[in-house]
Amino acid sequence: MAQEPKVILLGGAPGTGKTTLGNLLVRELGLDHHLSTGFIRASVRPLLPEPEQRLLGMHAFDVGEALPELASDGTSRVFQGVLYQAKMLKPSIESCIRRAVREGMGLVIEGSHMIPGVLDPAELGATLLCVLDVTDRGALHSRALSAAHVHRRLDEQQLARLLQLQEDLVARARALDVPVIMNDRLPDALEQLIGLATGRERLAS
């Protein structure tokens, strides 16, 4: 009997290794497609009214600074900003997942907008939702500004917001029992992801 296609959702702030691991998962599991929420965002943005276009065009961790109103739910301004973007992107992300499931295609979608509690992998038929993390926050800074992101320019305030976003995403994942994969060593993280996606491993978050 043919194996069911894998639809894997990777969350985490910039610098956690989502794109690198996504590419490796495509190769190792023979998946068909790899999308980032950055590309989904770019395709959705021209269809929105100008105010939403502006907010969707910002770095996810900067949006909270531009929101006129903030929820009084105890979450950080940074998290509320990325949540705002995630909710705008949710219909498009869900459509991509549903099409992959319907057509039997293997898919990785990765981005800061893969927020536990916003997307429900079980409801959508996705295989796995997890959040990536790295122990060394200095390494997270370095990765976010690496040669792979040559056009990304972040000041100290933005780097601080990036770290806050990562803390918030990990906290949300742990609160909702969503796996958190430590990406300190790429081979280890890849092995854990493949194990979870294929049912060979159960990882406590």
Backbone as a printed PyTorch tensor [residue, N CA C, xyz], in Angstrom:
tensor([[[ 0.8570, -1.1980,  0.0000],
         [ 0.0000,  0.0000,  0.0000],
         [ 0.8890,  1.2420,  0.0000]],

        [[ 0.5250,  2.2440, -0.7980],
         [ 1.3280,  3.4560, -0.9000],
         [ 1.3460,  4.2000,  0.4310]],

        [[ 2.5120,  4.7650,  0.7280],
         [ 2.6610,  5.5110,  1.9660],
         [ 1.9730,  6.8660,  1.8400]],

        [[ 1.3010,  7.2890,  2.8980],
         [ 0.6420,  8.5950,  2.8730],
         [ 1.6910,  9.6930,  2.7570]],

        [[ 1.4170, 10.7370,  1.9700],
         [ 2.3710, 11.8390,  1.8440],
         [ 2.4880, 12.6020,  3.1570]],

        [[ 3.6580, 13.1640,  3.3820],
         [ 3.9110, 13.9160,  4.6000],
         [ 3.7060, 15.4050,  4.3470]],

        [[ 2.9830, 16.0520,  5.2460],
         [ 2.8320, 17.5040,  5.2300],
         [ 3.3630, 18.0090,  6.5630]],

        [[ 4.4970, 18.6890,  6.5190],
         [ 5.2380, 19.0600,  7.7240],
         [ 5.2810, 20.5770,  7.8400]],

        [[ 4.9320, 21.0900,  9.0130],
         [ 4.8800, 22.5260,  9.2770],
         [ 5.9540, 22.8720, 10.2940]],

        [[ 6.8720, 23.7660,  9.9210],
         [ 7.9930, 24.1410, 10.7790],
         [ 7.8730, 25.6010, 11.1930]],

        [[ 7.8200, 25.8490, 12.4950],
         [ 7.7790, 27.2050, 13.0130],
         [ 9.0770, 27.5780, 13.6940]],

        [[ 9.1990, 28.8560, 14.0280],
         [10.3950, 29.3590, 14.6900],
         [10.7700, 30.7090, 14.1190]],

        [[11.4900, 31.4890, 14.9040],
         [11.9340, 32.8050, 14.4570],
         [13.0180, 32.6680, 13.3940]],

        [[13.3160, 33.7460, 12.6620],
         [14.4390, 33.7070, 11.7250],
         [15.7250, 33.2800, 12.4300]],

        [[16.4800, 32.3950, 11.7900],
         [17.7330, 31.9300, 12.3670],
         [17.6620, 30.5830, 13.0430]],

        [[16.4700, 30.0060, 13.1510],
         [16.3470, 28.6970, 13.8040],
         [16.6290, 27.5390, 12.8470]],

        [[16.7890, 27.8270, 11.5720],
         [17.1460, 26.7780, 10.6190],
         [15.9800, 26.1620,  9.8780]],

        [[14.8770, 26.8830,  9.7900],
         [13.6790, 26.3300,  9.1450],
         [13.9160, 25.9920,  7.6750]],

        [[14.5230, 26.9180,  6.9490],
         [14.7260, 26.7050,  5.5170],
         [15.6980, 25.5590,  5.2620]],

        [[16.7930, 25.5340,  6.0050],
         [17.7810, 24.4660,  5.8370],
         [17.1640, 23.1020,  6.1190]],

        [[16.4550, 22.9910,  7.2330],
         [15.8260, 21.7150,  7.5750],
         [14.7040, 21.3700,  6.6030]],

        [[13.9780, 22.3780,  6.1440],
         [12.9390, 22.1240,  5.1530],
         [13.5090, 21.5170,  3.8830]],

        [[14.6270, 22.0770,  3.4090],
         [15.2730, 21.5290,  2.2160],
         [15.7410, 20.0940,  2.4380]],

        [[16.2920, 19.8280,  3.6200],
         [16.7630, 18.4750,  3.9270],
         [15.6060, 17.4850,  4.0190]],

        [[14.4890, 17.9240,  4.5870],
         [13.3220, 17.0440,  4.6760],
         [12.7890, 16.6900,  3.2920]],

        [[12.7670, 17.6610,  2.4050],
         [12.3320, 17.3900,  1.0300],
         [13.2050, 16.3070,  0.4070]],

        [[14.5150, 16.4310,  0.6150],
         [15.4440, 15.4580,  0.0280],
         [15.3250, 14.0850,  0.6920]],

        [[15.3310, 14.0720,  2.0190],
         [15.3760, 12.7980,  2.7380],
         [14.0590, 12.0300,  2.6540]],

        [[12.9450, 12.7450,  2.6350],
         [11.6380, 12.0860,  2.6170],
         [11.0140, 12.0460,  1.2230]],

        [[11.7020, 12.6200,  0.2460],
         [11.1720, 12.6100, -1.1170],
         [ 9.9040, 13.4250, -1.2670]],

        [[ 9.8330, 14.5600, -0.5830],
         [ 8.6400, 15.4040, -0.6530],
         [ 8.6190, 16.1900, -1.9630]],

        [[ 7.4360, 16.6860, -2.3020],
         [ 7.2560, 17.3390, -3.5980],
         [ 7.5130, 18.8380, -3.5750]],

        [[ 7.1710, 19.4930, -2.4670],
         [ 7.2170, 20.9520, -2.4430],
         [ 7.7220, 21.4710, -1.0970]],

        [[ 8.3240, 22.6550, -1.1540],
         [ 8.7970, 23.3630,  0.0350],
         [ 8.4110, 24.8280, -0.1250]],

        [[ 7.5470, 25.3090,  0.7520],
         [ 7.0940, 26.6980,  0.7230],
         [ 7.5040, 27.3960,  2.0090]],

        [[ 7.7990, 28.6810,  1.9010],
         [ 7.9670, 29.4970,  3.1000],
         [ 6.7980, 30.4620,  3.1930]],

        [[ 6.4590, 30.8540,  4.4110],
         [ 5.3660, 31.8160,  4.5520],
         [ 5.7630, 33.1760,  3.9890]],

        [[ 7.0720, 33.4070,  3.7960],
         [ 7.4980, 34.6410,  3.1430],
         [ 6.9880, 34.7290,  1.7170]],

        [[ 7.0280, 33.6120,  0.9870],
         [ 6.5180, 33.6040, -0.3850],
         [ 4.9940, 33.6600, -0.4020]],

        [[ 4.3550, 32.9870,  0.5390],
         [ 2.8940, 33.0720,  0.6310],
         [ 2.4820, 34.5080,  0.9340]],

        [[ 3.2210, 35.1410,  1.8240],
         [ 2.9410, 36.5310,  2.1870],
         [ 3.0800, 37.4410,  0.9640]],

        [[ 4.1240, 37.2270,  0.1650],
         [ 4.3400, 38.0580, -1.0180],
         [ 3.2250, 37.8900, -2.0440]],

        [[ 2.6450, 36.6930, -2.1310],
         [ 1.5680, 36.4620, -3.0970],
         [ 0.2390, 37.0310, -2.6160]],

        [[ 0.0330, 37.0480, -1.3050],
         [-1.2220, 37.5380, -0.7380],
         [-1.2390, 39.0620, -0.6540]],

        [[-0.0990, 39.6560, -0.3790],
         [-0.0220, 41.0830, -0.0680],
         [-0.6680, 42.0000, -1.1080]],

        [[-0.4520, 41.8070, -2.4250],
         [-1.0480, 42.7310, -3.3950],
         [-2.5700, 42.6890, -3.4370]],

        [[-3.1760, 41.6620, -2.8760],
         [-4.6300, 41.5050, -2.9190],
         [-5.3330, 42.2130, -1.7690]],

        [[-4.5600, 42.7600, -0.8310],
         [-5.1300, 43.3450,  0.3780],
         [-5.2210, 44.8630,  0.2820]],

        [[-6.0780, 45.4860,  1.1060],
         [-6.0970, 46.9470,  1.1890],
         [-4.7410, 47.4760,  1.6520]],

        [[-4.4640, 48.7290,  1.3450],
         [-3.1350, 49.2990,  1.6020],
         [-2.6740, 49.1660,  3.0530]],

        [[-3.5260, 49.4400,  4.0600],
         [-3.0340, 49.3070,  5.4390],
         [-2.5600, 47.8940,  5.7680]],

        [[-3.3120, 46.8930,  5.3000],
         [-2.9080, 45.5070,  5.5320],
         [-1.6670, 45.1430,  4.7160]],

        [[-1.5650, 45.7110,  3.5030],
         [-0.3600, 45.4840,  2.7050],
         [ 0.8810, 45.9440,  3.4580]],

        [[ 0.7820, 47.1100,  4.0650],
         [ 1.9350, 47.6680,  4.7890],
         [ 2.3290, 46.7720,  5.9520]],

        [[ 1.3460, 46.3200,  6.7260],
         [ 1.6430, 45.4710,  7.8840],
         [ 2.1670, 44.1040,  7.4580]],

        [[ 1.6510, 43.5840,  6.3510],
         [ 2.1010, 42.2750,  5.8920],
         [ 3.4960, 42.3470,  5.2820]],

        [[ 3.9080, 43.5410,  4.8540],
         [ 5.2300, 43.7050,  4.2660],
         [ 6.3410, 43.8830,  5.2750]],

        [[ 5.9970, 44.0270,  6.5440],
         [ 6.9980, 44.2290,  7.5890],
         [ 7.5560, 42.8980,  8.0730]],

        [[ 8.7610, 42.9390,  8.6860],
         [ 9.2420, 41.7590,  9.3970],
         [ 8.1970, 41.3720, 10.4390]],

        [[ 7.9800, 40.0700, 10.5980],
         [ 6.9520, 39.6070, 11.5340],
         [ 7.1610, 40.1690, 12.9320]],

        [[ 8.4140, 40.2610, 13.3650],
         [ 8.6940, 40.7210, 14.7290],
         [ 8.5900, 42.2320, 14.8860]],

        [[ 8.3710, 42.9690, 13.7820],
         [ 8.2170, 44.4260, 13.8460],
         [ 6.7620, 44.8750, 13.8340]],

        [[ 5.8510, 44.0030, 13.4520],
         [ 4.4620, 44.4080, 13.2150],
         [ 3.8100, 44.9550, 14.4750]],

        [[ 4.1200, 44.3750, 15.6160],
         [ 3.5180, 44.8300, 16.8660],
         [ 3.7590, 46.2940, 17.1570]],

        [[ 4.8900, 46.8270, 16.6710],
         [ 5.1940, 48.2420, 16.8840],
         [ 4.2510, 49.1480, 16.1070]],

        [[ 3.6070, 48.6030, 15.0730],
         [ 2.7420, 49.4120, 14.2090],
         [ 1.2610, 49.1960, 14.4680]],

        [[ 0.9210, 48.2410, 15.3330],
         [-0.4950, 47.9760, 15.5880],
         [-1.1000, 49.0870, 16.4320]],

        [[-2.2710, 49.6030, 16.0280],
         [-2.8880, 50.6910, 16.7950],
         [-3.4230, 50.2360, 18.1430]],

        [[-3.8680, 48.9860, 18.2210],
         [-4.4370, 48.4650, 19.4640],
         [-3.8220, 47.1100, 19.7720]],

        [[-3.5760, 46.8780, 21.0600],
         [-3.0110, 45.6100, 21.4960],
         [-3.9770, 44.9090, 22.4330]],

        [[-4.0120, 43.6040, 22.3480],
         [-4.8620, 42.8230, 23.2520],
         [-4.2750, 42.8420, 24.6560]],

        [[-5.1480, 42.8230, 25.6330],
         [-4.7030, 42.8250, 27.0330],
         [-4.7290, 41.4010, 27.5750]],

        [[-4.0400, 40.4990, 26.8510],
         [-4.0660, 39.0880, 27.2450],
         [-2.7390, 38.6120, 27.8130]],

        [[-1.8380, 39.5510, 28.0620],
         [-0.5600, 39.1880, 28.6580],
         [ 0.5100, 38.7910, 27.6640]],

        [[ 0.1740, 38.6630, 26.3790],
         [ 1.1870, 38.3270, 25.3840],
         [ 1.9550, 39.5830, 24.9860]],

        [[ 3.1630, 39.3860, 24.4970],
         [ 4.0230, 40.5180, 24.1730],
         [ 3.5430, 41.2330, 22.9110]],

        [[ 3.9750, 42.4790, 22.7770],
         [ 3.6770, 43.2490, 21.5690],
         [ 4.2310, 42.5250, 20.3330]],

        [[ 5.4110, 41.9400, 20.4780],
         [ 6.0270, 41.2190, 19.3620],
         [ 5.1460, 40.0490, 18.9310]],

        [[ 4.6970, 39.2610, 19.8930],
         [ 3.8790, 38.0940, 19.5570],
         [ 2.5590, 38.5170, 18.9310]],

        [[ 1.9510, 39.5760, 19.4370],
         [ 0.6870, 40.0330, 18.8650],
         [ 0.8610, 40.4740, 17.4140]],

        [[ 2.0330, 41.0210, 17.0990],
         [ 2.2960, 41.4160, 15.7220],
         [ 2.3810, 40.2350, 14.7770]],

        [[ 3.1420, 39.2120, 15.1700],
         [ 3.2630, 38.0420, 14.2890],
         [ 1.9400, 37.2840, 14.2280]],

        [[ 1.1810, 37.3140, 15.3170],
         [-0.1380, 36.6860, 15.3160],
         [-1.0690, 37.3960, 14.3330]],

        [[-0.9630, 38.7180, 14.2610],
         [-1.7660, 39.4960, 13.3160],
         [-1.4690, 39.0520, 11.8820]],

        [[-0.1790, 38.9510, 11.5530],
         [ 0.1870, 38.4820, 10.2170],
         [-0.2830, 37.0480,  9.9760]],

        [[-0.0950, 36.1970, 10.9850],
         [-0.4610, 34.7850, 10.8290],
         [-1.9450, 34.6200, 10.5270]],

        [[-2.7750, 35.4190, 11.1700],
         [-4.2130, 35.3190, 10.9290],
         [-4.5740, 35.7870,  9.5210]],

        [[-3.8440, 36.7810,  8.9900],
         [-4.0830, 37.2050,  7.6150],
         [-3.6800, 36.1110,  6.6260]],

        [[-2.6190, 35.3740,  6.9560],
         [-2.1090, 34.3390,  6.0610],
         [-2.8010, 32.9950,  6.2310]],

        [[-3.5080, 32.8250,  7.3330],
         [-4.0700, 31.5190,  7.6660],
         [-4.8970, 30.9010,  6.5390]],

        [[-5.8330, 31.6110,  5.9010],
         [-6.6180, 30.9670,  4.8320],
         [-5.7490, 30.4410,  3.6920]],

        [[-4.7250, 31.1930,  3.3120],
         [-3.8510, 30.7590,  2.2190],
         [-3.0020, 29.5640,  2.6280]],

        [[-2.4760, 29.5910,  3.8530],
         [-1.6760, 28.4650,  4.3430],
         [-2.5330, 27.2070,  4.4010]],

        [[-3.7340, 27.3440,  4.9450],
         [-4.6190, 26.1810,  5.0460],
         [-4.9990, 25.6460,  3.6690]],

        [[-5.1840, 26.5330,  2.7030],
         [-5.5050, 26.0800,  1.3400],
         [-4.3620, 25.2670,  0.7470]],

        [[-3.1200, 25.7020,  1.0000],
         [-1.9570, 24.9490,  0.5110],
         [-1.9030, 23.5640,  1.1440]],

        [[-2.1490, 23.5040,  2.4490],
         [-2.1160, 22.2150,  3.1510],
         [-3.2080, 21.3010,  2.6250]],

        [[-4.4190, 21.8320,  2.4900],
         [-5.5430, 21.0030,  2.0430],
         [-5.3210, 20.4870,  0.6200]],

        [[-4.7480, 21.3210, -0.2300],
         [-4.4850, 20.8580, -1.5990],
         [-3.4480, 19.7340, -1.5820]],

        [[-2.3940, 19.8950, -0.7780],
         [-1.3680, 18.8480, -0.7030],
         [-1.9690, 17.5350, -0.2190]],

        [[-2.8100, 17.6170,  0.8070],
         [-3.4460, 16.4070,  1.3410],
         [-4.3720, 15.7960,  0.3000]],

        [[-5.1610, 16.6360, -0.3510],
         [-6.1390, 16.1500, -1.3360],
         [-5.4550, 15.4800, -2.5310]],

        [[-4.3360, 16.0410, -2.9630],
         [-3.6710, 15.5340, -4.1640],
         [-2.5330, 14.5680, -3.8520]],

        [[-2.3370, 14.2730, -2.5610],
         [-1.3270, 13.2980, -2.1900],
         [ 0.0970, 13.7630, -2.4050]],

        [[ 0.3510, 15.0520, -2.1630],
         [ 1.6840, 15.6170, -2.3690],
         [ 2.3860, 15.8110, -1.0300]],

        [[ 3.6720, 15.4960, -0.9830],
         [ 4.4790, 15.7800,  0.1950],
         [ 4.8650, 17.2490,  0.2180]],

        [[ 4.7690, 17.8900,  1.3860],
         [ 4.9360, 19.3380,  1.4680],
         [ 5.5660, 19.7360,  2.7940]],

        [[ 6.4930, 20.6870,  2.7290],
         [ 6.9740, 21.3960,  3.9160],
         [ 6.5630, 22.8540,  3.7820]],

        [[ 5.9420, 23.3990,  4.8140],
         [ 5.7180, 24.8460,  4.9030],
         [ 6.4300, 25.3250,  6.1520]],

        [[ 7.2610, 26.3470,  6.0040],
         [ 8.0020, 26.8430,  7.1620],
         [ 7.9170, 28.3600,  7.2450]],

        [[ 7.9430, 28.8510,  8.4800],
         [ 7.9110, 30.2850,  8.6960],
         [ 7.5620, 30.6270, 10.1270]],

        [[ 7.8000, 31.8720, 10.4820],
         [ 7.4580, 32.3540, 11.8230],
         [ 5.9670, 32.3040, 12.0870]],

        [[ 5.1710, 32.1880, 11.0170],
         [ 3.7140, 32.2080, 11.1510],
         [ 3.1140, 30.8390, 11.4490]],

        [[ 3.9570, 29.8150, 11.5520],
         [ 3.4670, 28.4850, 11.9390],
         [ 3.2950, 28.4690, 13.4590]],

        [[ 2.2140, 29.0620, 13.9310],
         [ 2.0050, 29.2920, 15.3620],
         [ 1.0710, 28.2320, 15.9330]],

        [[ 1.5270, 27.4950, 16.9280],
         [ 0.6380, 26.5330, 17.5920],
         [-0.6220, 27.2270, 18.1030]],

        [[-1.7560, 26.6140, 17.8620],
         [-3.0240, 27.1990, 18.2760],
         [-3.7020, 27.9970, 17.1840]],

        [[-2.9380, 28.4660, 16.2070],
         [-3.5200, 29.1420, 15.0440],
         [-3.8030, 28.1150, 13.9560]],

        [[-2.8460, 27.2440, 13.7210],
         [-3.0140, 26.1460, 12.7650],
         [-3.1930, 24.8430, 13.5280]],

        [[-4.1630, 24.0480, 13.1140],
         [-4.4370, 22.7600, 13.7490],
         [-4.0760, 21.6560, 12.7550]],

        [[-2.9070, 21.0200, 12.9210],
         [-2.4940, 20.0130, 11.9380],
         [-3.4580, 18.8440, 11.8290]],

        [[-4.0440, 18.4270, 12.9430],
         [-4.9680, 17.2900, 12.9050],
         [-6.2040, 17.6220, 12.0730]],

        [[-6.7310, 18.8090, 12.2620],
         [-7.9190, 19.2240, 11.5070],
         [-7.6280, 19.3310, 10.0190]],

        [[-6.4160, 19.7720,  9.6820],
         [-6.0560, 19.9940,  8.2840],
         [-5.5330, 18.7410,  7.5940]],

        [[-5.2300, 17.7180,  8.3710],
         [-4.6570, 16.5110,  7.7930],
         [-3.1550, 16.5590,  7.6360]],

        [[-2.5060, 17.5460,  8.2740],
         [-1.0460, 17.6350,  8.2200],
         [-0.4210, 16.5840,  9.1280]],

        [[ 0.8010, 16.2040,  8.8060],
         [ 1.4960, 15.1650,  9.5530],
         [ 2.0440, 15.6770, 10.8700]],

        [[ 2.6060, 16.8890, 10.8500],
         [ 3.3760, 17.3670, 11.9950],
         [ 3.4610, 18.8790, 11.9890]],

        [[ 3.2750, 19.4790, 13.1520],
         [ 3.6020, 20.8800, 13.3990],
         [ 4.5910, 20.9070, 14.5430]],

        [[ 5.6990, 21.5960, 14.3590],
         [ 6.6590, 21.7390, 15.4490],
         [ 7.3120, 23.1110, 15.3640]],

        [[ 7.9760, 23.4900, 16.4400],
         [ 8.7140, 24.7500, 16.5120],
         [10.1860, 24.4240, 16.7020]],

        [[11.0430, 25.0440, 15.9020],
         [12.4840, 24.8540, 16.0300],
         [13.0560, 25.8410, 17.0350]],

        [[14.1320, 25.4290, 17.7020],
         [14.7910, 26.3000, 18.6740],
         [16.2870, 26.0290, 18.6460]],

        [[17.0600, 26.9830, 19.1470],
         [18.4980, 26.8000, 19.3470],
         [18.8350, 27.2650, 20.7560]],

        [[19.7590, 26.5700, 21.3990],
         [20.1050, 26.8830, 22.7840],
         [20.8100, 28.2230, 22.8930]],

        [[21.7400, 28.4800, 21.9910],
         [22.5860, 29.6750, 22.0370],
         [21.8820, 30.8200, 21.3110]],

        [[21.4220, 31.7950, 22.0760],
         [20.7190, 32.9230, 21.4560],
         [21.6600, 33.7890, 20.6220]],

        [[22.9370, 33.7860, 20.9570],
         [23.9090, 34.4800, 20.1130],
         [24.0040, 33.8380, 18.7430]],

        [[23.9310, 32.5090, 18.7140],
         [23.9410, 31.7920, 17.4360],
         [22.6960, 32.1130, 16.6220]],

        [[21.5830, 32.3170, 17.3130],
         [20.3460, 32.6870, 16.6160],
         [20.5280, 34.0210, 15.9030]],

        [[21.1420, 34.9950, 16.5940],
         [21.4610, 36.2820, 15.9650],
         [22.3140, 36.0770, 14.7240]],

        [[23.3870, 35.3040, 14.8750],
         [24.3270, 35.1060, 13.7680],
         [23.6490, 34.4420, 12.5770]],

        [[22.8300, 33.4340, 12.8520],
         [22.1400, 32.7390, 11.7640],
         [21.1660, 33.6660, 11.0480]],

        [[20.4810, 34.5050, 11.8160],
         [19.4930, 35.4110, 11.2180],
         [20.1450, 36.4350, 10.3020]],

        [[21.4410, 36.6870, 10.5090],
         [22.1640, 37.6710,  9.7010],
         [23.2040, 37.0180,  8.8030]],

        [[23.0710, 35.7190,  8.5680],
         [24.0660, 34.9730,  7.7990],
         [23.9920, 35.3260,  6.3180]],

        [[24.9440, 34.7640,  5.5570],
         [25.0030, 35.0310,  4.1160],
         [23.7480, 34.5740,  3.3890]],

        [[23.0110, 33.6480,  3.9850],
         [21.7620, 33.1860,  3.3630],
         [20.6950, 34.2750,  3.3650]],

        [[20.9070, 35.3050,  4.1910],
         [19.9500, 36.4160,  4.2870],
         [20.6960, 37.7230,  4.0190]],

        [[21.3870, 37.7750,  2.8780],
         [22.3150, 38.8630,  2.5940],
         [21.6280, 40.2270,  2.5520]],

        [[20.3410, 40.2700,  2.2200],
         [19.6350, 41.5510,  2.1210],
         [18.9200, 41.9330,  3.4150]],

        [[19.0510, 41.1110,  4.4360],
         [18.3850, 41.3990,  5.7090],
         [19.2750, 42.3090,  6.5550]],

        [[18.7460, 43.4560,  6.9560],
         [19.4800, 44.3960,  7.7980],
         [18.6570, 44.6390,  9.0560]],

        [[19.1760, 44.2480, 10.2030],
         [18.4390, 44.3850, 11.4570],
         [19.2490, 45.2050, 12.4450]],

        [[18.5680, 46.1510, 13.1170],
         [19.2470, 46.9110, 14.1680],
         [19.1010, 46.1730, 15.4990]],

        [[19.6710, 46.7490, 16.5490],
         [19.6780, 46.0680, 17.8470],
         [18.2680, 45.8650, 18.3990]],

        [[17.3950, 46.8430, 18.1830],
         [16.0160, 46.6940, 18.6570],
         [15.3050, 45.5600, 17.9210]],

        [[15.5390, 45.4610, 16.6350],
         [14.9200, 44.3770, 15.8700],
         [15.4650, 43.0170, 16.2930]],

        [[16.7550, 42.9400, 16.5640],
         [17.3300, 41.6780, 17.0330],
         [16.7410, 41.2820, 18.3790]],

        [[16.5000, 42.2780, 19.2350],
         [15.8690, 41.9840, 20.5290],
         [14.4470, 41.4780, 20.3260]],

        [[13.7300, 42.0680, 19.3700],
         [12.3670, 41.6060, 19.0990],
         [12.3760, 40.2020, 18.4960]],

        [[13.3770, 39.9120, 17.6750],
         [13.5010, 38.5700, 17.1130],
         [13.6410, 37.5350, 18.2290]],

        [[14.4760, 37.8440, 19.2180],
         [14.6450, 36.9270, 20.3480],
         [13.3550, 36.7910, 21.1440]],

        [[12.6430, 37.9030, 21.3260],
         [11.3690, 37.8440, 22.0450],
         [10.3770, 36.9580, 21.3010]],

        [[10.3480, 37.0850, 19.9810],
         [ 9.4600, 36.2420, 19.1830],
         [ 9.7830, 34.7690, 19.3950]],

        [[11.0650, 34.4310, 19.3910],
         [11.4340, 33.0350, 19.5810],
         [11.0050, 32.5250, 20.9500]],

        [[11.2260, 33.3270, 21.9860],
         [10.7950, 32.9250, 23.3290],
         [ 9.2820, 32.7040, 23.3670]],

        [[ 8.5470, 33.5900, 22.7080],
         [ 7.0850, 33.4840, 22.7100],
         [ 6.6080, 32.2440, 21.9490]],

        [[ 7.2380, 31.9550, 20.8150],
         [ 6.8320, 30.7850, 20.0330],
         [ 7.1170, 29.4890, 20.7850]],

        [[ 8.2670, 29.4180, 21.4370],
         [ 8.6030, 28.2200, 22.2150],
         [ 7.6470, 28.0620, 23.3870]],

        [[ 7.3540, 29.1670, 24.0730],
         [ 6.4290, 29.1040, 25.2090],
         [ 5.0480, 28.6470, 24.7600]],

        [[ 4.5720, 29.1640, 23.6290],
         [ 3.2680, 28.7590, 23.1120],
         [ 3.2730, 27.2660, 22.7550]],

        [[ 4.3470, 26.8100, 22.1270],
         [ 4.4330, 25.3930, 21.7570],
         [ 4.3960, 24.5040, 22.9940]],

        [[ 5.1690, 24.8460, 23.9940],
         [ 5.2120, 24.0170, 25.2050],
         [ 3.8630, 24.0240, 25.9160]],

        [[ 3.1910, 25.1720, 25.9290],
         [ 1.8940, 25.2610, 26.5940],
         [ 0.8500, 24.3860, 25.9080]],

        [[ 1.0070, 24.1780, 24.6020],
         [ 0.0250, 23.4080, 23.8290],
         [ 0.5300, 22.0120, 23.4610]],

        [[ 1.6240, 21.5800, 24.0930],
         [ 2.1890, 20.2390, 23.8490],
         [ 2.5490, 20.0160, 22.3870]],

        [[ 3.0400, 21.0620, 21.7570],
         [ 3.5540, 20.9610, 20.3920],
         [ 5.0600, 20.7170, 20.4720]],

        [[ 5.6040, 19.7620, 19.7210],
         [ 7.0340, 19.4600, 19.8250],
         [ 7.9290, 20.6660, 19.5530]],

        [[ 8.9540, 20.8010, 20.3660],
         [10.0140, 21.7920, 20.1620],
         [11.2840, 21.0170, 19.8090]],

        [[11.8210, 21.2620, 18.6340],
         [13.0010, 20.5540, 18.1470],
         [14.2220, 21.4510, 18.3230]],

        [[15.2000, 21.0010, 19.1070],
         [16.4310, 21.7620, 19.2860],
         [17.3280, 21.5460, 18.0670]],

        [[17.6750, 22.6410, 17.4190],
         [18.4900, 22.5770, 16.2050],
         [19.9050, 23.0730, 16.4850]],

        [[20.5150, 22.5530, 17.5420],
         [21.9040, 22.8920, 17.8360],
         [22.8530, 22.1270, 16.9120]],

        [[22.4850, 20.8970, 16.5790],
         [23.2360, 20.0860, 15.6160],
         [22.2630, 19.6380, 14.5270]],

        [[22.5560, 20.0590, 13.3150],
         [21.6350, 19.8140, 12.2050],
         [21.2950, 18.3320, 12.0240]],

        [[22.2720, 17.4130, 12.0680],
         [21.9170, 15.9950, 11.8850],
         [20.9610, 15.4770, 12.9560]],

        [[21.1500, 15.9470, 14.2030],
         [20.2620, 15.5050, 15.2830],
         [18.8440, 16.0230, 15.0680]],

        [[18.7370, 17.3080, 14.7020],
         [17.4110, 17.8930, 14.4760],
         [16.7040, 17.1940, 13.3210]],

        [[17.4440, 16.9180, 12.2570],
         [16.8510, 16.2350, 11.1040],
         [16.3700, 14.8410, 11.4920]],

        [[17.1760, 14.1270, 12.2590],
         [16.7890, 12.7800, 12.6890],
         [15.5140, 12.8140, 13.5270]],

        [[15.4180, 13.7880, 14.4300],
         [14.2150, 13.9040, 15.2640],
         [12.9940, 14.2310, 14.4190]],

        [[13.1490, 15.1460, 13.4720],
         [12.0230, 15.5160, 12.6160],
         [11.5470, 14.3330, 11.7760]],

        [[12.4800, 13.6090, 11.1970],
         [12.0980, 12.4480, 10.3900],
         [11.4170, 11.4010, 11.2650]],

        [[11.9320, 11.2040, 12.4780],
         [11.3130, 10.2510, 13.3880],
         [ 9.8870, 10.6180, 13.7350]],

        [[ 9.6600, 11.8940, 14.0080],
         [ 8.3040, 12.3440, 14.3290],
         [ 7.3860, 12.2520, 13.1150]],

        [[ 7.8990, 12.6350, 11.9590],
         [ 7.0710, 12.6370, 10.7490],
         [ 6.7020, 11.2320, 10.2930]],

        [[ 7.5560, 10.2650, 10.5950],
         [ 7.2990,  8.8920, 10.1570],
         [ 6.7520,  8.0170, 11.2740]],

        [[ 6.5550,  8.6110, 12.4610],
         [ 5.9940,  7.8520, 13.5700],
         [ 6.9790,  6.9720, 14.2950]],

        [[ 8.2830,  7.1600, 14.0170],
         [ 9.2890,  6.3250, 14.6680],
         [ 9.7700,  6.9030, 15.9890]],

        [[ 9.3530,  8.1260, 16.2950],
         [ 9.8380,  8.7660, 17.5090],
         [ 8.7130,  9.5630, 18.1340]],

        [[ 8.6810,  9.5850, 19.4390],
         [ 7.7480, 10.4280, 20.1770],
         [ 8.5740, 11.3600, 21.0400]],

        [[ 8.4650, 12.6630, 20.7760],
         [ 9.3090, 13.6400, 21.4550],
         [ 8.4640, 14.4940, 22.3640]],

        [[ 8.7670, 14.5080, 23.6570],
         [ 8.0620, 15.3930, 24.5810],
         [ 8.5200, 16.8110, 24.3410]],

        [[ 7.5710, 17.7440, 24.2710],
         [ 7.9340, 19.1340, 24.0410],
         [ 8.2820, 19.8230, 25.3390]]])
